[in-house]
Amino acid sequence: MIWGGGTFDVTLLESFEGVVEVKASSGESRLGGEDYTDAFAQWIEREFKWNPPAVDSRRWRERVEVLKRELSKQTSTTITLHGKEAPITRDDFISSTAEITARLRPVVRRTMRDAGLTPKQIDAVLLVGGASRMPVVYDDLRDLLGMEPSRTLDPDRVVALGAAVQQALVAGDSAVKDLVLTDVCPHTLGIETTKELVRGHREHGFFAPIIERNTMVPCSRSEGFSTLSPEQDELAIQVYQGESRLVKDNRKIGKLHIKGLRARPGQKYPGQVDVRFSYDMNGLLEVDITIKETGQKVTKVFEQRPGTLSAEQIAAALRKLQPLKTNPADRPENRARLERANRLYADLSGEMRRSLEGFLEAFEAALISQERERIAAAAQDLDTFMAPFFRENDG
């Protein structure tokens, strides 16, 4: 569990003989140690009727941060206010930040649910990041999971070690040549859309997911969208990450603009665009906006940790994403598979035809999902069913 100053992330890993597989990952992009500091400062101000000068707000916050850290090491401390020393206990800190602590558990439960695991199936809990030093965090996770989180590793050093390993994997360093890491997208990625909830009345601010959280990376997904009016010539695409239905509760990543959408007579795809998200284990998100009628395209790359990768590394990562951008339904092997299945469907009847239809529909649904593992499994099932019939025809 990674917890720094601003975010809280939970990842479930399975490690076996040098293979580290991410089973599920989830997080809260607006939950961190700084939120505890803010809540604690507000409690002190109310409790002791203290109104810090506006010009001294930064120094006041630093004083509260020091108090927070002291209460992580001892059960009580004091602060000087109005010229007097005021006692503050760890219990005061726990009660004043209880609402923030309560937000930890849903993230942990969601991650376990996505991975299909229960607390009893987890072997160890590792806390990462400076905010995880707070006893209130340790105690809450221990009570939730029924086990003691590990305290053998320094939570800040673990962050540095993880970054070093990630960088070595990206660079293809020989020191990690025997390590295989599979990763997933930790947050759902999508764009802002407008909905007509009541006829003639449109509401803005809805989140349209394109890459769902816990999709194995690298990955590429696309969805179609259209303008609100045939007279609209320009489209602004606002990119977000998060799990909320409304974009105001998610984190904005950035935006793109594309022009040339105004509908003209005889157009096949008036005002329609294809929005493709391509994401890799470096945290790079490449967004392609394509006007379906003309093929005009706008592309922008967003970095999860700007400055971490060099221009050469970013270019190499984007090249690796290119093969994933072909829609699975357009790949020759999948078109051929569908053609064989449709020919066989015409030859069969009764129960055999219904069985083939079930496998065929499962394969078509997998293609729509654009999920590699699901497509591979459905393709294998369909091929296994069809194999005896085509062997008979060959004979």
VMD Tcl script that draws the C-alpha trace (Angstrom):
set ca {
  {0.00 0.00 0.00}
  {1.56 3.26 -1.17}
  {0.67 6.38 0.75}
  {2.42 9.70 0.32}
  {1.46 13.30 0.86}
  {-1.35 13.45 -1.68}
  {-2.49 9.99 -2.82}
  {-3.34 6.56 -1.47}
  {-2.80 3.53 -3.72}
  {-3.32 -0.15 -3.03}
  {-1.81 -2.90 -5.19}
  {-2.23 -6.65 -4.83}
  {0.83 -8.52 -6.11}
  {1.58 -12.18 -6.67}
  {5.27 -13.05 -6.77}
  {6.62 -16.43 -7.88}
  {10.13 -17.32 -9.07}
  {11.00 -13.89 -10.43}
  {7.56 -13.20 -11.92}
  {5.70 -10.34 -10.23}
  {2.11 -10.09 -11.38}
  {-0.18 -7.23 -10.41}
  {-3.55 -8.82 -9.67}
  {-5.39 -5.54 -9.01}
  {-4.68 -1.93 -8.18}
  {-6.86 0.91 -6.98}
  {-6.40 4.28 -5.39}
  {-7.72 7.60 -4.18}
  {-6.02 10.55 -5.87}
  {-7.18 13.02 -3.21}
  {-6.27 11.19 -0.03}
  {-2.87 11.56 1.62}
  {-0.84 12.74 4.56}
  {-1.54 16.37 3.69}
  {-5.26 15.78 4.19}
  {-4.49 14.63 7.75}
  {-2.46 17.78 8.33}
  {-5.30 20.00 7.08}
  {-7.94 18.24 9.21}
  {-5.72 18.32 12.30}
  {-5.01 22.04 11.81}
  {-8.73 22.80 11.54}
  {-9.42 20.83 14.74}
  {-6.74 22.73 16.69}
  {-8.13 26.05 15.47}
  {-11.64 25.13 16.62}
  {-10.61 23.46 19.87}
  {-8.36 26.26 21.08}
  {-10.10 29.16 19.30}
  {-6.94 29.89 17.39}
  {-7.02 32.05 14.28}
  {-3.58 31.99 12.63}
  {-2.64 35.16 10.71}
  {-3.24 34.78 6.98}
  {0.30 35.93 6.23}
  {1.65 33.18 8.49}
  {-0.46 30.31 7.08}
  {2.51 28.40 5.67}
  {4.44 28.50 8.95}
  {1.31 27.49 10.88}
  {0.84 24.48 8.65}
  {4.47 23.49 9.18}
  {3.91 23.61 12.96}
  {0.92 21.27 12.63}
  {2.96 18.91 10.42}
  {5.61 18.72 13.15}
  {2.90 17.93 15.74}
  {1.52 15.19 13.50}
  {4.92 13.55 13.22}
  {5.54 13.83 16.95}
  {2.26 12.02 17.65}
  {3.37 9.22 15.34}
  {6.25 8.57 17.75}
  {4.69 9.43 21.12}
  {1.22 9.50 22.63}
  {1.14 13.19 23.64}
  {2.79 16.54 22.94}
  {2.14 20.26 23.43}
  {1.70 23.35 21.30}
  {2.05 26.97 22.35}
  {-1.04 29.08 21.58}
  {-2.07 32.43 23.06}
  {1.18 32.39 25.00}
  {0.28 29.15 26.79}
  {1.18 25.50 26.26}
  {-1.78 23.36 25.19}
  {-1.63 19.56 25.58}
  {-2.58 17.42 22.57}
  {-2.76 13.61 22.54}
  {-2.65 10.97 19.85}
  {-6.32 10.26 20.60}
  {-7.08 13.88 19.70}
  {-5.35 13.36 16.38}
  {-7.20 10.10 15.72}
  {-10.64 11.55 16.48}
  {-10.02 14.77 14.53}
  {-9.03 12.80 11.40}
  {-11.50 9.91 11.71}
  {-13.39 10.90 8.54}
  {-10.18 10.70 6.50}
  {-9.18 7.34 8.00}
  {-12.64 5.99 7.08}
  {-11.81 6.61 3.40}
  {-8.97 4.07 3.49}
  {-11.08 0.97 3.84}
  {-13.23 1.32 0.68}
  {-10.06 1.53 -1.44}
  {-8.61 -1.63 0.17}
  {-11.90 -3.52 -0.18}
  {-12.29 -2.45 -3.82}
  {-8.82 -3.71 -4.66}
  {-9.47 -7.09 -3.04}
  {-12.83 -7.35 -4.78}
  {-11.28 -6.57 -8.17}
  {-8.63 -9.26 -7.55}
  {-11.23 -11.77 -6.32}
  {-9.36 -12.28 -3.04}
  {-10.21 -12.17 0.67}
  {-7.98 -10.96 3.53}
  {-7.27 -14.58 4.49}
  {-5.67 -15.16 1.09}
  {-3.15 -12.32 1.55}
  {0.27 -13.41 2.84}
  {1.83 -10.04 3.71}
  {1.03 -6.33 3.85}
  {3.79 -3.85 2.98}
  {3.34 -0.15 3.77}
  {5.12 2.29 1.46}
  {5.49 6.07 1.71}
  {5.98 8.50 4.56}
  {2.29 8.87 5.47}
  {2.09 5.14 6.26}
  {4.21 5.79 9.38}
  {1.16 7.13 11.23}
  {-0.01 4.57 13.84}
  {-3.65 5.32 13.00}
  {-3.06 3.96 9.50}
  {-1.23 0.88 10.76}
  {-3.95 0.10 13.32}
  {-6.83 0.60 10.89}
  {-5.33 -1.69 8.24}
  {-4.42 -4.31 10.85}
  {-8.02 -4.38 12.09}
  {-9.42 -4.52 8.55}
  {-7.14 -7.27 7.23}
  {-6.64 -9.25 10.43}
  {-2.84 -9.23 10.19}
  {0.09 -7.08 11.21}
  {1.46 -4.95 8.33}
  {5.21 -5.39 7.86}
  {7.50 -2.89 9.59}
  {10.81 -4.43 8.53}
  {11.45 -2.00 5.63}
  {11.73 1.78 5.74}
  {8.65 3.11 3.88}
  {10.60 5.91 2.18}
  {13.47 3.63 1.16}
  {10.98 1.22 -0.41}
  {9.75 4.06 -2.66}
  {13.31 4.69 -3.86}
  {13.97 0.99 -4.41}
  {10.76 0.58 -6.39}
  {11.58 3.57 -8.58}
  {15.05 2.15 -9.23}
  {13.69 -1.26 -10.24}
  {11.08 0.36 -12.50}
  {13.73 2.47 -14.19}
  {15.97 -0.58 -14.67}
  {13.10 -2.48 -16.29}
  {12.40 0.41 -18.64}
  {16.08 0.66 -19.56}
  {16.46 -3.11 -20.00}
  {19.24 -3.25 -17.40}
  {20.93 -6.65 -17.00}
  {20.51 -6.42 -13.21}
  {16.79 -7.17 -13.61}
  {16.96 -9.46 -16.64}
  {15.46 -12.36 -14.64}
  {12.59 -10.24 -13.30}
  {9.26 -10.26 -15.11}
  {6.70 -7.65 -14.06}
  {3.14 -7.53 -15.31}
  {1.21 -4.41 -14.44}
  {-2.30 -3.00 -14.66}
  {-3.80 0.43 -15.08}
  {-4.43 1.60 -11.49}
  {-7.18 4.13 -12.28}
  {-9.96 4.29 -14.85}
  {-9.11 6.72 -17.66}
  {-11.70 8.54 -19.71}
  {-13.13 11.84 -20.93}
  {-15.87 14.29 -20.02}
  {-19.16 13.89 -21.89}
  {-22.62 15.43 -21.99}
  {-25.87 13.53 -21.45}
  {-29.47 14.30 -22.38}
  {-31.20 13.09 -19.20}
  {-34.43 14.87 -20.13}
  {-35.47 15.43 -23.73}
  {-34.12 18.77 -24.90}
  {-32.00 19.35 -21.78}
  {-28.31 18.45 -21.72}
  {-26.15 18.05 -18.62}
  {-22.38 18.40 -18.75}
  {-19.73 16.87 -16.52}
  {-20.23 13.11 -16.90}
  {-17.29 10.71 -16.99}
  {-17.03 8.31 -19.94}
  {-14.49 5.52 -19.17}
  {-12.24 4.35 -22.01}
  {-9.65 2.25 -20.16}
  {-11.07 0.62 -17.04}
  {-8.95 0.23 -13.93}
  {-7.04 -3.06 -13.62}
  {-6.77 -3.48 -17.39}
  {-3.46 -5.21 -18.07}
  {-0.88 -2.88 -19.59}
  {0.33 -2.04 -22.12}
  {-3.11 -1.57 -23.62}
  {-5.02 0.48 -26.18}
  {-8.77 1.15 -26.21}
  {-11.01 3.31 -28.37}
  {-14.56 4.65 -28.17}
  {-16.67 6.68 -30.58}
  {-18.20 10.08 -29.71}
  {-20.00 12.83 -31.61}
  {-20.62 16.56 -31.41}
  {-23.75 17.98 -29.77}
  {-24.79 19.83 -32.94}
  {-24.17 19.29 -36.69}
  {-23.07 22.97 -36.81}
  {-20.33 22.39 -34.24}
  {-16.91 22.60 -35.87}
  {-14.61 22.28 -32.83}
  {-14.41 19.74 -30.05}
  {-12.57 20.05 -26.71}
  {-11.66 16.70 -25.16}
  {-11.11 16.85 -21.38}
  {-9.13 13.84 -20.08}
  {-9.68 12.52 -16.54}
  {-8.71 9.65 -14.27}
  {-10.82 8.31 -11.41}
  {-13.80 6.16 -10.55}
  {-16.54 8.73 -10.05}
  {-19.50 9.10 -12.39}
  {-18.93 12.87 -12.42}
  {-15.68 14.43 -13.62}
  {-15.71 17.02 -10.82}
  {-14.84 14.19 -8.42}
  {-12.06 12.81 -10.63}
  {-8.58 14.13 -11.39}
  {-8.14 16.14 -14.58}
  {-5.11 15.05 -16.61}
  {-5.34 17.54 -19.50}
  {-7.21 18.42 -22.68}
  {-7.04 18.35 -26.49}
  {-8.76 20.37 -29.22}
  {-9.70 19.27 -32.72}
  {-11.35 21.28 -35.50}
  {-13.05 20.50 -38.80}
  {-16.13 18.66 -37.53}
  {-18.97 20.74 -39.03}
  {-21.33 18.42 -40.90}
  {-21.66 18.76 -44.66}
  {-24.12 17.15 -47.10}
  {-23.31 13.58 -48.00}
  {-21.05 12.86 -45.05}
  {-21.03 9.28 -43.76}
  {-19.87 10.13 -40.22}
  {-21.06 13.71 -39.50}
  {-19.47 15.11 -36.33}
  {-18.11 11.74 -35.22}
  {-14.67 11.18 -33.69}
  {-12.76 8.15 -32.47}
  {-11.02 8.65 -29.11}
  {-8.18 6.19 -28.48}
  {-6.27 5.85 -25.22}
  {-2.99 3.91 -25.21}
  {-1.35 3.34 -21.82}
  {1.86 1.60 -20.73}
  {3.60 0.51 -17.53}
  {5.65 3.74 -17.43}
  {2.47 5.69 -16.78}
  {2.44 7.18 -20.28}
  {-0.99 7.93 -21.72}
  {-1.16 8.66 -25.43}
  {-4.49 10.11 -26.57}
  {-5.43 10.07 -30.28}
  {-8.49 11.98 -31.49}
  {-9.46 11.09 -35.07}
  {-12.25 12.63 -37.17}
  {-13.92 9.56 -38.70}
  {-15.00 11.34 -41.90}
  {-11.61 12.81 -42.88}
  {-9.04 10.84 -40.87}
  {-7.64 14.09 -39.43}
  {-5.89 13.32 -36.14}
  {-4.70 15.13 -33.02}
  {-2.36 13.34 -30.59}
  {-1.09 14.27 -27.14}
  {1.02 12.39 -24.60}
  {0.47 12.74 -20.85}
  {3.09 11.61 -18.34}
  {2.08 10.30 -14.93}
  {5.41 11.48 -13.51}
  {6.68 14.28 -15.77}
  {10.45 14.38 -16.08}
  {10.99 10.75 -15.08}
  {11.65 9.53 -18.63}
  {13.93 11.06 -21.24}
  {12.66 12.07 -24.68}
  {14.31 8.95 -26.14}
  {12.65 6.67 -23.58}
  {9.25 8.24 -24.25}
  {9.70 7.79 -28.01}
  {10.67 4.13 -27.51}
  {7.66 3.50 -25.25}
  {5.29 5.06 -27.78}
  {6.71 2.89 -30.58}
  {5.90 -0.20 -28.53}
  {2.29 0.97 -28.20}
  {1.75 1.32 -31.96}
  {0.97 -2.38 -32.68}
  {-1.78 -2.27 -30.04}
  {-3.67 0.50 -31.81}
  {-5.20 -1.75 -34.43}
  {-8.73 -2.62 -33.40}
  {-8.84 -6.38 -32.64}
  {-11.85 -6.78 -34.92}
  {-9.79 -5.42 -37.84}
  {-6.85 -7.81 -37.45}
  {-6.58 -10.33 -40.30}
  {-6.54 -13.40 -38.04}
  {-9.74 -12.32 -36.28}
  {-11.53 -11.41 -39.53}
  {-10.59 -14.83 -40.92}
  {-11.83 -16.53 -37.76}
  {-15.19 -14.76 -37.99}
  {-15.48 -15.66 -41.67}
  {-14.85 -19.37 -40.95}
  {-17.37 -19.32 -38.10}
  {-20.06 -17.67 -40.23}
  {-19.51 -20.21 -43.04}
  {-19.77 -23.07 -40.59}
  {-22.92 -21.56 -39.05}
  {-24.62 -21.76 -42.46}
  {-23.76 -25.48 -42.72}
  {-24.92 -26.50 -39.23}
  {-28.38 -26.79 -37.76}
  {-30.16 -27.53 -34.50}
  {-28.14 -27.85 -31.28}
  {-24.76 -27.65 -33.04}
  {-25.72 -24.34 -34.65}
  {-26.87 -22.95 -31.30}
  {-23.63 -24.06 -29.67}
  {-21.57 -22.38 -32.38}
  {-23.65 -19.23 -32.02}
  {-22.81 -19.11 -28.30}
  {-19.04 -19.35 -28.96}
  {-19.30 -16.87 -31.83}
  {-21.15 -14.28 -29.75}
  {-18.66 -14.69 -26.90}
  {-15.82 -14.03 -29.34}
  {-17.56 -10.98 -30.83}
  {-18.20 -9.60 -27.33}
  {-14.52 -10.12 -26.49}
  {-13.50 -8.19 -29.61}
  {-15.72 -5.31 -28.55}
  {-14.12 -5.31 -25.09}
  {-10.65 -5.05 -26.73}
  {-9.21 -7.06 -23.81}
  {-6.32 -9.23 -24.98}
  {-6.76 -12.05 -22.47}
  {-10.51 -12.23 -23.01}
  {-10.09 -12.25 -26.80}
  {-7.44 -14.99 -26.63}
  {-9.64 -17.19 -24.41}
  {-12.75 -16.71 -26.55}
  {-10.76 -17.34 -29.75}
  {-9.39 -20.59 -28.34}
  {-12.88 -21.76 -27.36}
  {-14.25 -20.93 -30.81}
  {-11.32 -22.60 -32.60}
  {-11.65 -25.73 -30.45}
  {-15.33 -26.04 -31.33}
  {-14.76 -25.51 -35.07}
  {-11.64 -27.68 -35.44}
  {-13.40 -31.08 -35.89}
  {-15.65 -29.74 -38.65}
  {-12.83 -28.28 -40.69}
  {-10.74 -31.42 -40.25}
  {-13.67 -33.41 -41.67}
  {-13.86 -31.06 -44.64}
  {-10.10 -31.37 -45.23}
  {-10.42 -35.12 -45.19}
}
mol new
graphics top color blue
foreach p $ca { graphics top sphere $p radius 0.5 }
foreach p [lrange $ca 0 end-1] q [lrange $ca 1 end] { graphics top cylinder $p $q radius 0.2 }
display resetview
